[in-house]
Amino acid sequence: MRNRLYSAMLAGGAVLATTFGATSANAASATANATANIVQAITIAENTVLNFGTIVPTTSAANVTIDTGSVRTCGAGLTCSGTVASGAFTATGTANQAVSISVGGATNLTGAGSPMALSALTLSNATATLSAGGTTTFTVGGTLAVGASQAAGVYNGTYTVNVNYQ
């Protein structure tokens, strides 16, 4: 009786192993592909400084804006003169690659008097495709907040531009 019970258990176990277990008849394999696109590190050169020109302040605060095409708008009461320019840049990388362009947030120009806020930084284009030579150009404009009776002097500051492959 005991031998029959063991035989039945072994036979049942064999059926379960055959039914639910993986066998070489059920196995499969495939060959898959992998790829990588190695690109040149992007460099950015500043060709032209964002320049608001010469400004004569008044007793009221006002803004001076330079657009991405180097056109200045002088705020009420201010006198603006001299050469102005939007910031101009060249980005260099791997030819024919798409890139995204961004500019940092507000910053300050500092000098002889109170800091002046540089804000509303805008780009001539937020995306581009690098040329066959691996370059693209873009410009940056912004708004300068000139304080009431701003102290005379040269004011300088920095802002950040970013170019990344898409």
C-alpha positions as CSV (number, residue, x, y, z in Angstrom):
1,M,0.0,0.0,0.0
2,R,2.8,2.3,0.9
3,N,4.5,1.7,-2.5
4,R,1.4,2.5,-4.3
5,L,1.0,5.8,-2.4
6,Y,4.6,6.8,-3.2
7,S,4.2,5.7,-6.9
8,A,1.0,7.9,-7.1
9,M,2.8,10.9,-5.6
10,L,5.7,10.5,-7.9
11,A,3.5,10.2,-10.9
12,G,1.4,13.2,-9.9
13,G,4.6,15.3,-9.3
14,A,5.9,14.3,-12.8
15,V,2.6,15.4,-14.4
16,L,2.7,18.8,-12.5
17,A,6.4,19.4,-13.5
18,T,5.6,18.6,-17.1
19,T,2.5,20.7,-17.2
20,F,3.7,23.8,-15.4
21,G,7.4,23.6,-15.8
22,A,9.4,25.2,-18.5
23,T,10.9,22.8,-21.0
24,S,13.4,23.3,-23.8
25,A,10.5,23.1,-26.2
26,N,9.1,26.3,-24.7
27,A,12.3,28.3,-24.6
28,A,13.2,31.0,-27.1
29,S,15.9,33.6,-27.6
30,A,16.3,36.7,-29.8
31,T,19.0,39.0,-30.8
32,A,18.4,42.7,-29.9
33,N,20.1,45.9,-31.1
34,A,21.7,48.7,-29.1
35,T,22.8,52.1,-30.3
36,A,24.4,55.3,-29.0
37,N,24.8,58.7,-30.5
38,I,28.0,60.4,-29.2
39,V,27.9,64.2,-29.8
40,Q,30.5,66.9,-29.3
41,A,30.2,69.0,-26.1
42,I,28.5,72.3,-26.8
43,T,30.4,75.5,-26.4
44,I,28.9,79.0,-26.3
45,A,30.7,82.1,-27.2
46,E,29.5,85.6,-26.4
47,N,29.9,87.7,-29.5
48,T,28.3,90.9,-28.3
49,V,27.6,92.2,-24.8
50,L,24.0,93.1,-23.9
51,N,24.4,96.9,-23.8
52,F,21.7,99.4,-22.7
53,G,23.8,102.4,-23.8
54,T,24.0,105.7,-21.9
55,I,21.1,106.6,-19.6
56,V,20.4,109.8,-17.8
57,P,18.1,109.1,-14.9
58,T,15.4,111.4,-13.4
59,T,13.8,111.6,-10.0
60,S,11.5,108.8,-11.0
61,A,12.4,105.1,-11.5
62,A,11.8,103.8,-15.1
63,N,12.8,100.9,-17.3
64,V,15.0,100.6,-20.4
65,T,14.4,97.6,-22.6
66,I,16.5,96.1,-25.4
67,D,14.8,93.6,-27.6
68,T,16.4,90.7,-29.3
69,G,16.9,92.8,-32.4
70,S,18.9,95.5,-30.6
71,V,16.0,98.0,-30.5
72,R,15.9,100.2,-27.3
73,T,12.8,101.5,-25.5
74,C,13.6,104.2,-23.1
75,G,11.2,104.6,-20.1
76,A,9.3,107.8,-19.2
77,G,11.5,110.6,-18.1
78,L,14.8,108.9,-18.9
79,T,17.2,110.2,-21.6
80,C,18.8,107.4,-23.6
81,S,21.6,107.7,-26.1
82,G,24.7,105.8,-27.3
83,T,25.2,102.5,-28.9
84,V,22.9,99.6,-27.8
85,A,23.0,95.9,-28.5
86,S,21.2,92.8,-27.7
87,G,23.5,90.1,-26.3
88,A,24.7,87.9,-29.3
89,F,26.0,84.3,-29.0
90,T,27.3,81.4,-31.1
91,A,26.8,77.9,-29.9
92,T,28.9,75.2,-31.5
93,G,28.4,71.4,-31.3
94,T,27.7,68.4,-33.5
95,A,26.4,69.3,-37.0
96,N,22.7,68.9,-37.8
97,Q,21.7,68.2,-34.2
98,A,18.6,69.9,-32.6
99,V,19.2,72.0,-29.5
100,S,17.1,73.9,-27.0
101,I,18.2,77.4,-25.8
102,S,17.3,79.0,-22.5
103,V,18.3,82.0,-20.5
104,G,18.5,82.4,-16.7
105,G,16.2,84.5,-14.6
106,A,16.6,88.0,-13.2
107,T,19.9,89.3,-12.0
108,N,21.4,92.6,-11.0
109,L,23.8,95.1,-12.5
110,T,26.1,96.6,-9.8
111,G,28.1,99.7,-9.8
112,A,28.5,103.1,-8.0
113,G,24.9,103.2,-6.7
114,S,22.1,100.8,-5.9
115,P,22.0,97.6,-7.9
116,M,19.7,97.7,-10.9
117,A,17.6,94.7,-11.7
118,L,18.0,93.0,-15.1
119,S,14.9,91.0,-15.8
120,A,12.5,89.8,-18.5
121,L,15.4,88.2,-20.4
122,T,14.2,87.0,-23.8
123,L,15.6,84.9,-26.6
124,S,15.5,85.3,-30.3
125,N,14.9,81.6,-30.6
126,A,14.3,78.9,-28.0
127,T,15.2,76.0,-30.3
128,A,17.5,75.5,-33.3
129,T,19.2,72.9,-35.5
130,L,23.0,73.3,-35.6
131,S,24.2,74.0,-39.2
132,A,26.3,71.6,-41.3
133,G,29.2,73.4,-39.7
134,G,27.9,72.7,-36.2
135,T,26.8,76.2,-35.2
136,T,23.8,78.3,-34.5
137,T,23.5,82.0,-33.4
138,F,21.0,83.6,-31.1
139,T,20.4,86.9,-29.3
140,V,19.2,88.0,-25.8
141,G,17.2,91.1,-24.8
142,G,16.1,92.3,-21.4
143,T,14.7,95.0,-19.2
144,L,16.9,97.2,-16.9
145,A,15.2,98.9,-13.9
146,V,16.8,102.2,-13.5
147,G,16.3,103.6,-10.0
148,A,15.1,107.2,-9.2
149,S,18.2,109.4,-9.3
150,Q,20.4,106.4,-10.0
151,A,24.0,107.2,-9.1
152,A,26.3,107.8,-12.1
153,G,28.8,105.2,-13.1
154,V,29.3,102.0,-15.0
155,Y,27.2,99.1,-13.9
156,N,28.0,95.4,-14.8
157,G,26.4,92.1,-14.2
158,T,26.1,88.6,-15.6
159,Y,23.4,86.3,-16.8
160,T,23.3,82.7,-17.9
161,V,22.5,81.2,-21.3
162,N,22.1,77.4,-21.7
163,V,22.2,75.3,-24.9
164,N,21.4,71.6,-24.7
165,Y,20.9,68.8,-27.2
166,Q,17.3,67.8,-27.6
